[in-house]
Amino acid sequence: MEWLNYHHLFYFWTVAREGSIARASTTLRLAQPTISAQITTLERALGEKLFTRGGRRLTLTSSGQMTLRYADQIFTLGRELLATIRTQPSVRPLTLVVGITETMPKLIAYRLLQPALRLRVPVRVVCREDRPERLLAELAVQDLDVVLSDAQAGQAVKLRAFHHFLGECGVSFFAAPRVAATYGRRFPRSLDGAPFLLPRDGSPIRGALERWFADSGLRPRIVGEFDDSALLKVFGQSGGGVFAAPSAIEAQVRRQYGVRVIGRANEIRERFYAIALDRKPRHPAVVAICEAARGRLFSE
C-alpha cells in the first residue's frame, strides 16, 4: 500500500496558503531549500507538478488546486481531532496551550486564564511567552490553542486567524508611597519632569503613553525601559519611578506591589485579544476565557 507523507503535504499546504516559499519559510521556521526539497519529493510521489513559477510568485497547477482542496479538509479534520481529544476528561485532563505576548501585562494574563482553571473538568495550562510573530507562527502550525495579546497582529503577518476582542480599559499611574507623596499632587501636571518607568519601545502601551504625554504637554524623565512588565513594577515598587498599568488590575497592583495610585487616564485605552484559528472558539477553556473577560474583567 502506498502512503502519503503528511509532513510533505503540510509544507505544500503552507506554501499554497502563504503564496511563496519565502513566507512559508518564516511561518514554518524552516530554510527555503528544505521546503523546496520536500515539495519536490511530494510532486514525485504524486506524479504531478503542483506549482508553476511566475517571477517570485508560485501559481497552483490544476493538480495543485485539487491537492490544496484535499489538504484543507485533511488539516481541518486534524485540528478538530486535536480539539476533541483535548476536551475528553475521560482520556486525560483538558489541555490548554496558550501563547502570551511579551508585552502583555502578566496580571492581566493571569486574570484572563483564571476562568479556564475553574471549569468542571481538570485543566492543565501550558503557557509560552515570546514575541508575537513567533507565537503566531506556532499558532499557524497548531502548536498553540490561543494567543493572548495586547495588540492585533500586524498586516505583515500572513495568518488566517481571528481576533476575539476581550475588552479594554484605561490606564492608572502608580508609585511607591514616598514617590507618590512627591508626584501625586496636581496630577497629571505633576508628571512633568517626574521619573518614569516605561515599557520597551514598540509596545502598544508605550506608543499610547508617549502620545498622551505629547498631547498633554508633559515631559517626564525616563529613568528605565523594560521588556518585562513584572520587572518594571518591581522597580516601581522599590521607588525607581512612576509607572502605568491597566486600570482593570489596579487593586491587584496596589496590593501586590504596595504602591499607590497617583492618577488615572481613561483616554489611554489598553485593548486585549484572544487570537485563534477558529472564527468561533470551540476549545472549552478558550470559550471560558472569552466569556469571563467580556462579562466581568473589563466591566469591574
C-alpha positions as CSV (number, residue, x, y, z in Angstrom):
1,M,0.0,0.0,0.0
2,E,1.3,3.5,-0.9
3,W,1.3,6.1,2.0
4,L,1.1,9.8,1.7
5,N,3.8,11.7,3.6
6,Y,1.7,14.2,5.6
7,H,4.7,16.3,6.5
8,H,5.3,17.0,2.8
9,L,1.6,17.7,2.3
10,F,1.7,20.2,5.2
11,Y,4.6,22.1,3.7
12,F,2.8,22.2,0.4
13,W,-0.4,23.4,2.1
14,T,1.5,26.2,3.9
15,V,3.3,27.4,0.8
16,A,0.0,27.4,-1.1
17,R,-1.7,29.5,1.6
18,E,1.2,31.9,2.0
19,G,1.8,32.3,-1.7
20,S,5.6,31.9,-1.7
21,I,8.3,29.6,-0.2
22,A,9.9,32.7,1.4
23,R,6.8,33.5,3.5
24,A,6.2,29.8,4.3
25,S,9.8,29.6,5.5
26,T,9.1,32.3,8.0
27,T,5.8,30.6,9.2
28,L,7.4,27.2,9.5
29,R,10.8,28.4,10.7
30,L,12.5,26.2,8.1
31,A,15.1,27.0,5.5
32,Q,13.7,27.7,2.0
33,P,15.8,24.9,0.3
34,T,14.4,22.4,2.9
35,I,10.8,23.3,2.0
36,S,11.5,23.3,-1.8
37,A,13.0,19.8,-1.5
38,Q,10.0,18.5,0.5
39,I,7.6,19.8,-2.1
40,T,9.7,18.3,-4.9
41,T,9.5,14.9,-3.1
42,L,5.7,15.3,-2.8
43,E,5.4,16.1,-6.5
44,R,7.4,12.9,-7.4
45,A,5.2,10.8,-5.1
46,L,2.0,12.2,-6.7
47,G,3.5,12.1,-10.2
48,E,2.2,15.7,-10.9
49,K,3.6,19.2,-10.8
50,L,1.8,21.2,-8.1
51,F,3.2,24.7,-8.8
52,T,4.3,26.8,-11.8
53,R,6.7,29.7,-11.1
54,G,6.0,33.2,-12.4
55,G,8.7,35.5,-11.2
56,R,8.9,35.2,-7.5
57,R,5.4,34.0,-7.0
58,L,4.2,30.4,-7.3
59,T,0.9,29.6,-9.0
60,L,-1.0,26.4,-8.4
61,T,-1.5,24.0,-11.3
62,S,-4.8,22.2,-11.7
63,S,-3.4,19.3,-9.8
64,G,-2.1,21.7,-7.2
65,Q,-5.6,23.2,-6.8
66,M,-7.1,19.8,-6.3
67,T,-4.4,18.8,-3.8
68,L,-5.0,22.0,-1.9
69,R,-8.7,21.3,-1.6
70,Y,-7.9,17.8,-0.1
71,A,-5.2,19.3,2.2
72,D,-7.7,21.9,3.5
73,Q,-10.0,19.1,4.5
74,I,-7.3,16.9,6.0
75,F,-5.8,19.6,8.2
76,T,-9.2,21.0,9.2
77,L,-10.1,17.5,10.4
78,G,-6.7,17.2,12.1
79,R,-7.4,20.4,14.1
80,E,-10.9,19.1,15.0
81,L,-9.3,15.8,16.2
82,L,-6.9,17.6,18.5
83,A,-9.6,19.8,19.9
84,T,-11.8,16.7,20.5
85,I,-9.1,14.7,22.2
86,R,-8.0,17.5,24.4
87,T,-11.6,18.0,25.6
88,Q,-12.2,14.4,26.7
89,P,-11.6,14.3,30.5
90,S,-12.0,10.6,30.5
91,V,-8.8,10.3,28.4
92,R,-6.7,13.0,30.2
93,P,-7.1,16.4,31.7
94,L,-8.2,19.2,29.3
95,T,-5.0,20.8,28.0
96,L,-4.8,24.5,27.0
97,V,-1.6,25.5,25.3
98,V,-1.6,29.3,25.3
99,G,0.9,31.9,24.0
100,I,1.3,35.1,25.8
101,T,3.0,38.1,24.1
102,E,6.0,39.6,25.8
103,T,4.2,43.0,26.3
104,M,1.0,41.5,27.7
105,P,0.7,42.6,31.4
106,K,1.2,39.4,33.4
107,L,-1.6,40.2,35.9
108,I,-4.0,40.6,33.0
109,A,-2.9,37.3,31.6
110,Y,-3.4,35.6,34.9
111,R,-6.8,37.1,35.4
112,L,-7.8,36.0,31.8
113,L,-6.7,32.5,32.4
114,Q,-8.4,32.0,35.8
115,P,-11.8,31.0,34.3
116,A,-10.1,28.2,32.4
117,L,-8.9,26.8,35.7
118,R,-12.4,26.8,37.1
119,L,-14.0,24.5,34.6
120,R,-15.7,21.4,35.9
121,V,-13.1,19.2,34.1
122,P,-9.5,19.3,35.2
123,V,-7.4,21.7,33.1
124,R,-3.6,21.7,32.5
125,V,-2.4,25.1,31.3
126,V,0.8,25.3,29.3
127,C,2.0,29.0,28.9
128,R,4.6,30.1,26.4
129,E,5.8,33.7,26.4
130,D,7.5,35.1,23.3
131,R,7.4,37.7,20.6
132,P,4.1,38.0,18.8
133,E,5.4,36.9,15.4
134,R,6.9,33.7,16.9
135,L,3.7,32.9,18.8
136,L,1.6,33.4,15.7
137,A,3.9,31.1,13.8
138,E,3.3,28.4,16.4
139,L,-0.4,29.1,16.2
140,A,-0.3,28.6,12.5
141,V,1.0,25.1,12.8
142,Q,-1.4,24.4,15.7
143,D,1.2,24.1,18.4
144,L,-0.9,26.7,20.4
145,D,-4.6,26.8,21.0
146,V,-4.8,30.6,21.5
147,V,-2.5,33.6,21.8
148,L,-3.3,36.3,24.4
149,S,-2.2,39.7,23.1
150,D,-2.5,43.4,23.8
151,A,-2.4,44.2,20.1
152,Q,-3.8,42.8,16.9
153,A,-1.4,41.0,14.5
154,G,0.2,43.4,12.0
155,Q,-0.5,43.3,8.3
156,A,2.9,41.8,7.7
157,V,1.8,38.6,9.5
158,K,0.1,36.4,6.9
159,L,-2.1,34.2,9.0
160,R,-5.7,33.3,8.7
161,A,-6.6,33.9,12.3
162,F,-9.4,35.6,14.2
163,H,-9.0,38.3,16.8
164,H,-11.6,37.8,19.6
165,F,-11.9,41.1,21.4
166,L,-11.8,40.5,25.1
167,G,-12.2,44.1,26.4
168,E,-10.4,47.4,27.0
169,C,-9.7,49.7,30.0
170,G,-8.0,52.9,30.9
171,V,-4.6,53.3,32.5
172,S,-3.7,54.0,36.1
173,F,-0.4,55.6,37.3
174,F,1.3,54.1,40.3
175,A,4.3,54.9,42.5
176,A,5.9,53.8,45.8
177,P,4.5,55.7,48.8
178,R,7.4,58.1,49.1
179,V,7.4,58.8,45.3
180,A,3.7,59.2,45.3
181,A,3.9,61.8,48.1
182,T,6.0,63.9,45.8
183,Y,4.3,63.4,42.5
184,G,0.8,62.5,43.5
185,R,-0.5,66.1,43.7
186,R,-1.8,68.2,40.8
187,F,-2.0,65.1,38.5
188,P,-1.3,65.0,35.6
189,R,0.9,68.2,35.7
190,S,2.9,66.5,38.4
191,L,4.2,64.0,35.8
192,D,6.2,66.8,34.0
193,G,9.8,66.1,34.9
194,A,8.8,63.1,37.2
195,P,11.0,59.9,37.0
196,F,9.1,57.5,34.8
197,L,9.4,53.7,34.0
198,L,8.3,52.8,30.5
199,P,7.7,49.5,28.7
200,R,10.0,48.8,25.8
201,D,9.9,50.9,22.6
202,G,7.4,49.4,20.1
203,S,4.9,48.0,22.6
204,P,1.3,49.2,22.2
205,I,1.1,50.9,25.6
206,R,4.5,52.7,25.1
207,G,3.1,54.4,22.0
208,A,-0.2,55.3,23.7
209,L,1.6,56.8,26.7
210,E,4.0,58.8,24.5
211,R,1.1,60.3,22.5
212,W,-0.7,61.2,25.7
213,F,2.4,62.9,27.2
214,A,2.7,64.9,24.0
215,D,-0.9,65.9,23.8
216,S,-0.9,66.9,27.5
217,G,2.3,68.9,27.2
218,L,4.2,66.6,29.6
219,R,7.8,65.6,29.5
220,P,8.5,63.0,32.2
221,R,12.1,62.0,32.9
222,I,12.5,58.4,31.5
223,V,14.7,56.5,34.0
224,G,14.1,53.0,32.8
225,E,12.7,50.9,29.9
226,F,11.7,47.3,30.3
227,D,10.7,44.3,28.2
228,D,9.3,42.5,31.2
229,S,6.2,44.3,32.7
230,A,6.6,42.4,36.0
231,L,10.2,43.6,36.4
232,L,9.1,47.2,35.6
233,K,6.6,47.0,38.5
234,V,9.3,45.7,40.9
235,F,11.5,48.8,40.0
236,G,8.4,50.9,40.7
237,Q,7.8,49.1,44.0
238,S,11.3,50.0,45.1
239,G,10.8,53.7,44.4
240,G,12.5,53.8,41.0
241,G,9.8,55.9,39.4
242,V,6.2,56.3,38.4
243,F,4.7,53.6,36.1
244,A,1.5,52.8,34.3
245,A,-0.7,49.7,34.3
246,P,-4.2,48.8,33.1
247,S,-6.9,50.1,35.4
248,A,-8.6,46.7,35.3
249,I,-5.9,45.3,37.6
250,E,-5.5,48.5,39.7
251,A,-6.4,46.8,43.0
252,Q,-4.1,43.8,42.4
253,V,-1.2,46.1,41.5
254,R,-1.7,48.1,44.7
255,R,-2.0,45.0,46.8
256,Q,0.9,43.0,45.3
257,Y,3.4,45.8,44.9
258,G,2.5,48.0,47.9
259,V,2.2,51.1,45.6
260,R,-0.3,54.0,45.5
261,V,-2.4,55.3,42.6
262,I,-1.5,58.9,41.8
263,G,-3.9,59.3,38.9
264,R,-5.8,57.8,36.0
265,A,-6.1,58.4,32.3
266,N,-9.2,56.9,30.8
267,E,-8.4,58.4,27.4
268,I,-5.5,56.0,27.1
269,R,-7.1,52.7,26.1
270,E,-5.4,49.3,26.5
271,R,-7.1,46.6,24.4
272,F,-6.8,42.8,24.7
273,Y,-7.4,40.0,22.3
274,A,-7.5,36.2,22.1
275,I,-6.1,35.2,18.7
276,A,-7.2,31.8,17.5
277,L,-7.6,29.9,14.2
278,D,-11.4,29.4,14.7
279,R,-13.9,32.2,13.9
280,K,-16.0,30.9,16.9
281,P,-13.9,29.4,19.7
282,R,-14.5,25.8,20.3
283,H,-12.0,24.9,22.9
284,P,-13.9,25.0,26.3
285,A,-11.1,26.8,28.1
286,V,-10.9,29.5,25.3
287,V,-14.7,29.9,25.4
288,A,-14.5,30.4,29.2
289,I,-11.7,33.0,28.8
290,C,-13.7,35.0,26.3
291,E,-17.0,34.9,28.1
292,A,-15.5,35.8,31.5
293,A,-13.4,38.7,30.1
294,R,-16.4,40.2,28.4
295,G,-18.7,39.6,31.3
296,R,-16.5,40.7,34.3
297,L,-12.9,41.5,34.0
298,F,-13.1,44.7,32.0
299,S,-16.5,45.8,33.4
300,E,-15.4,45.9,37.0
